[in-house]
Amino acid sequence: MAANIGVQHIKYFQDKIMEWWKQYGRNFPWREEFLSEYELIIAEILLQRTKAETIANYYMFFLNSYPGWESLAAANENDLATLLRPIGLYNQRAKRIFALAKSMEQRDFIIPQDRESIDKIPFMGQYIANAVELLILNRAKPLLDVNMARVLERYFGPRQKADIRYDPYLQSLAHDILKGVNAKEINWAILDFAALICQSKKPKCSICSLSESCRYYKNNKI
């Protein structure tokens, strides 16, 4: 349990965020059922540092161009970069996606079951590795990025270290939030809440269902 945060406080947050999400949650193609492991991983890679709405308009185009690991591993990296140009960071993304595809080819396109092996896959990183465990292996792992961190820090209190990957308080809190609820749904709920309500520059505190018990709101209200 994250330091100085009670179970009831976390339960209240869970209930409110899920109540909001069931009414206002976003629908995206990568949240549909029966997607392949490839489709799930590609979505999470494309979503990094890019708005979900941008990827929603691009996702099927990418999958139609490279429908599986085999076609991606056989791709030309320059052609891949050109294809990725519309969503930005195309050279960086192309390098990462191509290296991942070649690594998967060496593994016979099989996702490892243990975290140690997952972490050894090139360019996987903590976020994508968590997504693999959450979405493919059905383990309760947080999709902790700057957006989720913003919601948790504003509501519960600030992190201790600059890098969220190595902050013990934020990592512990993100895992605590998943306890006793559907881990996939509450991850999506928090990410949607960050995008639609708890925005970076202009949070919509006046219509936030969590505002009355939120540290950020109380401090700014005063």
C-alpha positions as CSV (number, residue, x, y, z in Angstrom):
1,M,0.0,0.0,0.0
2,A,1.3,3.5,-0.9
3,A,2.4,5.4,2.1
4,N,-0.3,7.3,4.1
5,I,-3.1,6.4,1.7
6,G,-5.9,4.4,3.3
7,V,-7.9,1.6,1.7
8,Q,-11.1,3.6,1.9
9,H,-9.6,6.6,0.1
10,I,-8.4,4.3,-2.7
11,K,-11.8,2.6,-2.8
12,Y,-13.6,6.0,-3.1
13,F,-11.3,6.9,-6.0
14,Q,-12.0,3.6,-7.8
15,D,-15.7,3.9,-7.4
16,K,-15.9,7.4,-8.7
17,I,-13.5,6.9,-11.6
18,M,-15.4,3.7,-12.7
19,E,-18.7,5.4,-12.4
20,W,-17.5,8.2,-14.6
21,W,-15.9,5.9,-17.1
22,K,-19.1,3.8,-17.6
23,Q,-20.9,7.0,-18.8
24,Y,-18.1,8.8,-20.6
25,G,-15.4,6.3,-21.5
26,R,-14.0,6.4,-25.0
27,N,-14.3,3.6,-27.6
28,F,-11.2,2.6,-29.6
29,P,-10.6,-0.3,-31.9
30,W,-7.7,-1.6,-29.8
31,R,-10.1,-2.0,-26.8
32,E,-12.3,-4.4,-28.7
33,E,-12.4,-8.1,-27.8
34,F,-10.6,-10.9,-29.6
35,L,-7.7,-8.9,-30.8
36,S,-4.4,-10.6,-31.6
37,E,-1.3,-10.2,-29.4
38,Y,0.2,-8.3,-32.3
39,E,-2.7,-5.9,-32.7
40,L,-2.6,-5.1,-28.9
41,I,1.1,-4.5,-28.8
42,I,1.2,-2.4,-31.9
43,A,-1.6,-0.2,-30.6
44,E,0.3,0.5,-27.3
45,I,3.5,1.4,-29.2
46,L,1.7,3.8,-31.5
47,L,-0.1,5.4,-28.6
48,Q,3.1,6.4,-26.8
49,R,3.5,10.2,-26.8
50,T,0.6,10.6,-29.2
51,K,-3.1,11.4,-28.7
52,A,-5.4,8.4,-28.8
53,E,-7.7,10.2,-31.3
54,T,-4.8,10.5,-33.7
55,I,-4.0,6.8,-33.5
56,A,-7.7,5.9,-33.8
57,N,-7.7,7.4,-37.3
58,Y,-4.4,5.6,-38.3
59,Y,-4.5,2.3,-36.5
60,M,-6.3,0.2,-39.1
61,F,-4.2,1.8,-41.9
62,F,-1.1,0.5,-40.2
63,L,-2.6,-3.0,-39.6
64,N,-3.7,-3.2,-43.2
65,S,-0.2,-2.4,-44.3
66,Y,1.5,-4.7,-41.8
67,P,-1.1,-7.2,-40.6
68,G,1.3,-9.4,-38.5
69,W,4.7,-9.8,-37.0
70,E,5.9,-11.7,-40.2
71,S,5.1,-8.9,-42.5
72,L,6.6,-6.3,-40.1
73,A,9.8,-8.3,-39.7
74,A,10.2,-8.5,-43.5
75,A,9.6,-4.7,-43.9
76,N,12.1,-2.1,-45.0
77,E,12.8,0.3,-42.1
78,N,12.8,3.3,-44.4
79,D,9.4,2.3,-45.8
80,L,8.1,1.8,-42.3
81,A,9.3,5.3,-41.3
82,T,7.5,6.7,-44.3
83,L,4.3,4.9,-43.4
84,L,4.6,6.3,-39.8
85,R,5.2,9.9,-40.9
86,P,1.5,11.0,-40.5
87,I,1.6,10.4,-36.7
88,G,5.0,12.0,-36.0
89,L,8.2,10.6,-34.4
90,Y,8.4,8.4,-37.5
91,N,12.1,7.6,-37.5
92,Q,12.1,6.8,-33.8
93,R,9.0,4.7,-34.0
94,A,10.2,2.9,-37.1
95,K,13.5,1.9,-35.5
96,R,11.7,0.7,-32.3
97,I,8.9,-1.2,-34.1
98,F,11.3,-2.9,-36.6
99,A,13.7,-3.9,-33.9
100,L,10.8,-5.4,-31.9
101,A,9.5,-7.3,-34.9
102,K,13.0,-8.8,-35.7
103,S,13.3,-9.8,-32.0
104,M,9.9,-11.5,-32.1
105,E,11.0,-13.3,-35.3
106,Q,13.9,-14.7,-33.4
107,R,11.4,-15.9,-30.7
108,D,9.2,-17.6,-33.3
109,F,6.7,-14.8,-32.8
110,I,5.8,-16.1,-29.3
111,I,5.4,-13.7,-26.4
112,P,7.3,-14.9,-23.3
113,Q,5.2,-15.7,-20.2
114,D,7.6,-14.3,-17.6
115,R,8.5,-10.7,-17.0
116,E,12.2,-11.2,-17.0
117,S,12.1,-12.5,-20.6
118,I,9.6,-9.8,-21.6
119,D,12.0,-7.1,-20.4
120,K,14.8,-8.5,-22.5
121,I,12.9,-7.8,-25.7
122,P,14.5,-4.7,-27.4
123,F,12.7,-1.4,-27.0
124,M,10.0,-3.0,-24.9
125,G,10.3,-0.7,-21.9
126,Q,8.3,-0.7,-18.6
127,Y,5.1,0.7,-20.1
128,I,4.8,-1.8,-23.0
129,A,5.9,-4.7,-20.8
130,N,3.2,-3.8,-18.4
131,A,0.7,-3.6,-21.3
132,V,1.8,-7.1,-22.4
133,E,1.1,-8.5,-18.9
134,L,-2.2,-6.6,-18.6
135,L,-3.7,-7.1,-22.0
136,I,-2.2,-10.4,-23.1
137,L,-1.3,-12.3,-19.9
138,N,-4.2,-11.0,-17.9
139,R,-2.2,-9.7,-15.0
140,A,-3.0,-6.6,-13.0
141,K,-0.4,-4.2,-14.2
142,P,-0.8,-0.4,-14.5
143,L,-0.5,1.5,-17.8
144,L,1.5,4.1,-15.9
145,D,2.5,7.0,-18.2
146,V,2.6,10.8,-17.7
147,N,-1.2,11.0,-18.0
148,M,-2.0,8.4,-15.4
149,A,0.7,9.8,-13.2
150,R,-0.9,13.3,-13.5
151,V,-4.3,12.0,-12.2
152,L,-2.9,10.0,-9.4
153,E,-0.5,12.8,-8.2
154,R,-3.2,15.5,-8.3
155,Y,-5.6,13.4,-6.4
156,F,-3.4,11.6,-3.9
157,G,-0.2,13.6,-3.8
158,P,3.1,14.1,-5.7
159,R,5.7,11.6,-6.6
160,Q,9.1,11.5,-4.9
161,K,11.4,11.2,-8.0
162,A,11.4,12.8,-11.4
163,D,11.2,9.6,-13.4
164,I,7.9,7.8,-12.8
165,R,9.5,4.4,-13.7
166,Y,11.6,4.5,-10.6
167,D,9.4,6.4,-8.2
168,P,8.4,3.9,-5.4
169,Y,5.4,5.9,-4.2
170,L,3.8,6.3,-7.6
171,Q,4.6,2.7,-8.7
172,S,3.1,1.3,-5.4
173,L,0.0,3.6,-5.8
174,A,-0.6,2.6,-9.4
175,H,-0.6,-1.1,-8.4
176,D,-2.9,-0.4,-5.4
177,I,-5.4,1.3,-7.6
178,L,-5.9,-2.0,-9.5
179,K,-6.8,-4.1,-6.5
180,G,-10.3,-5.4,-6.2
181,V,-11.4,-4.1,-9.6
182,N,-11.2,-5.0,-13.3
183,A,-7.6,-4.0,-14.0
184,K,-8.0,-3.4,-17.7
185,E,-11.1,-1.2,-17.2
186,I,-9.7,1.0,-14.5
187,N,-6.5,1.5,-16.5
188,W,-8.6,2.7,-19.4
189,A,-10.8,4.8,-17.1
190,I,-7.9,6.7,-15.6
191,L,-6.4,7.3,-19.0
192,D,-9.7,8.6,-20.4
193,F,-10.2,10.7,-17.3
194,A,-6.8,12.2,-17.9
195,A,-7.6,13.0,-21.5
196,L,-11.1,14.4,-21.0
197,I,-11.2,15.9,-17.4
198,C,-7.9,16.0,-15.6
199,Q,-6.1,17.6,-18.5
200,S,-2.5,18.8,-18.3
201,K,-3.0,22.6,-18.8
202,K,-6.6,23.2,-18.2
203,P,-8.2,20.6,-15.9
204,K,-11.9,20.7,-15.8
205,C,-12.2,20.7,-12.0
206,S,-15.7,22.3,-12.1
207,I,-17.2,19.2,-13.6
208,C,-14.9,16.6,-12.0
209,S,-16.7,14.1,-9.8
210,L,-13.5,13.7,-7.7
211,S,-12.8,17.4,-7.0
212,E,-14.2,17.6,-3.5
213,S,-11.6,15.0,-2.3
214,C,-8.8,16.0,-4.6
215,R,-5.6,17.5,-3.2
216,Y,-5.0,19.5,-6.4
217,Y,-8.4,21.0,-6.4
218,K,-8.4,21.9,-2.7
219,N,-5.0,23.6,-2.9
220,N,-5.9,25.6,-6.0
221,K,-9.3,26.4,-4.6
222,I,-7.7,27.9,-1.5
